[in-house]
Amino acid sequence: MMYTDWFYWLFVLVAVVTYHLVPQRVRPWVLFASGVAFYYNFAGAYLFLLLAEVVIAIIVVKSAAKWGRRWIYPAGILTAILVLGYFKYTNMMLDTLHNLFGFIHQPFLPKAEQIVLPLGISYFTFELIHYLVERKRGTLPGHRPEGLLSFIFFFPTMVAGPIKQFQTFHSQLTARFHVDHLLVGVIRIGIGLFKKLVLAGSIDILAQPVYSASGIAGADTGGLWISLIAYTFVIYFDFSGYSDIAIGTARLFGIVLPENFRFPYLARSIAEFWNRWHISLGSWLTRYVYFPLGGSRVSAPRVYFNLMATMTVSGLWHGAAWNFVVWGMFHGVMLCVHRFYVKKLKPALKPVPKWLKPVTVTVAILITFFGVTISRVFFILPIADGWDLMLRLLGMR
């Protein structure tokens, strides 16, 4: 793990000090150079894939500006999607076809082990798509090529986000250094390390039974619930801990990143949960998937379809396996049920007395937490094993 390596933090120190010592016009190049060094160290030759994608994006923007051919933007976006699809989903598709037909693994097709997922490809692909879409819409400020290079190669967010917005990021490259950034950054990094190394690491011991079919078979229902709830907190502390470290490291550069978690397990509905959990991904999906499909401005059946489609994309983004698709659709169903309740059932209910609201809020939090927790069975395990675990948890097997 890079966060336990002293050399990584020495690298951060050198990058931060250099960034603040050079003239403002050179800062983007410092971020780009440090990102190149970081990515090559952890991903090797895949650095050149990322560089090629960024160069293509720059060519797309230049070509569209020079010749006024706006169709070039969709072509650039499709290129980024196809690259992501090849590296992330080819194995999934080949395995699926092989399981269905039994003859798909032929010599002319790549073997699964020959297709390795480049580090952080899901994150930098979504940022490239964001950049190209907003350039097409004309919402981005004027900038030189190094502006995009520094945005994509900003190493604190390259591995697991948060997913940035170019407008906000680029405007902060000229900010002056303040001691407050240093203090907040160090504290935030410390909180993140505590979450990942102490909390997630300790609780993970309780979560072990739900990681495999053999573990599930050897535990009783009560033990499985304890294990699944433990996993729910492990994934929160681990992921939010990483976000804290990324946000804290960015503050050392004087850059404020978007928050990614806001106490999600206190959400009172599944819709509120997605406004508190992996916020930068939820915002991206809303802006570039849900709204283009029509959002909530269309008929009720279409809204439900849009919710299901958006969450299916979310599931696929999280992992290249069918259990992640099921997990995403599970959340889509919960969002549809919540919308039906808000639009159709809730208006017909009597207002809750003021003295009873704390109870209803607590019940709502518990129901939401139950839905989020039970959905994790398909996040951890293949579909068949996840289904078996769910039946065990519900006392049906």
Buried (B, 14 or more C-beta within 10 A) or exposed (E): EEBEEEEBBEBBEEBBEBBBEEEEEBBBBBBBBBBBBBBBBBBEEBBEBBBEBBEBBBEBBEBBEEEEEEEBBEBBBEBBEEBBBEBBBBBBEBBBBBEEEEEBEEEEEEEBEEBEBBBBBBBBBBBBBBBBBBBBEEEBEEBEBBBBBBBBBBBBBBBBBBBBBBEEBBEEBEBEBEEEBBEBBBEBBEBBBBBBBEBBBEBBEBBEBBBEBEBBEEBEEEBBBBBBBBBBBBBBBBBBBBBBBBBBBBBBBBBBBBBBBEEBBEBBBBBBBBBBBBBBBBBBBBBBBBBEBEBEEEEEEBBBBBBBBBBBBBBBBBBBBBBBBBBBBBBBBBBBBBBBEEEEEEEEEEEEEEEEEEEEEEEBBEEBBEBBBBBBBBBBBBBEBBBBBBEBBEEEE
